[in-house]
Amino acid sequence: MLKTSRLKAVKSVLALCLFMLLPVTSHANDTQTKMKYTLFCSGCHTADGRGSGDPRIPDMRNALGYFAAVEGGREFLIQVPGVSTAPLKSKELAKIVNWMLRTFSGDQLPDDFKEFDEKEVERLRQYVLRSELGDTRKALVARIQEYKKNN
């Protein structure tokens, strides 16, 4: 009987230790993802997401999450040339885009936001927006304005 209760206690302590390590693991993953953002994205978007001042590279702060809320916006986030053609595996790219959304525009994400995963990114990045990039963005910005009015 004593062995069973002792085993339960040990299991409880181990479970608690593992639970306490989760934030450390999450923080480490965020640190690695932030480093990859810095290496591959911040040259244009800057470390804090404000953009370079070039109107083709807009400020992502408090705005990026709206793209995940409107029709076509989710696809756009991956099909922008610098994203879809980044020399990263789709799993890494999904982590970076999810990190960007949470970091720069978490309050603007829709309540039902589902994070990007490797398969979705792999599928979406097969098409790169080129000549239609500007028109697509304009249409999405109009949808976002309508979304803001209604929500």
Stockholm file with secondary structure:
# STOCKHOLM 1.0

chainA/1-151         MLKTSRLKAVKSVLALCLFMLLPVTSHANDTQTKMKYTLFCSGCHTADGRGSGDPRIPDMRNALGYFAAVEGGREFLIQVPGVSTAPLKSKELAKIVNWMLRTFSGDQLPDDFKEFDEKEVERLRQYVLRSELGDTRKALVARIQEYKKNN
#=GR chainA/1-151 SS CHHHHHHHHHHHHHHHHHHHHHHHHHHHHHHHHHHHHHHHTHHHHCTTSCCCSCTTSCCCTTTHHHHTTSTTHHHHHHHSHHHHTSSSCHHHHHHHHHHHHHHHHGGGSCTTCCCCCHHHHHHHTTSCCCTTHHHHHHHHHHHHHHHHHHC
#=GC SS_cons         CHHHHHHHHHHHHHHHHHHHHHHHHHHHHHHHHHHHHHHHTHHHHCTTSCCCSCTTSCCCTTTHHHHTTSTTHHHHHHHSHHHHTSSSCHHHHHHHHHHHHHHHHGGGSCTTCCCCCHHHHHHHTTSCCCTTHHHHHHHHHHHHHHHHHHC
//
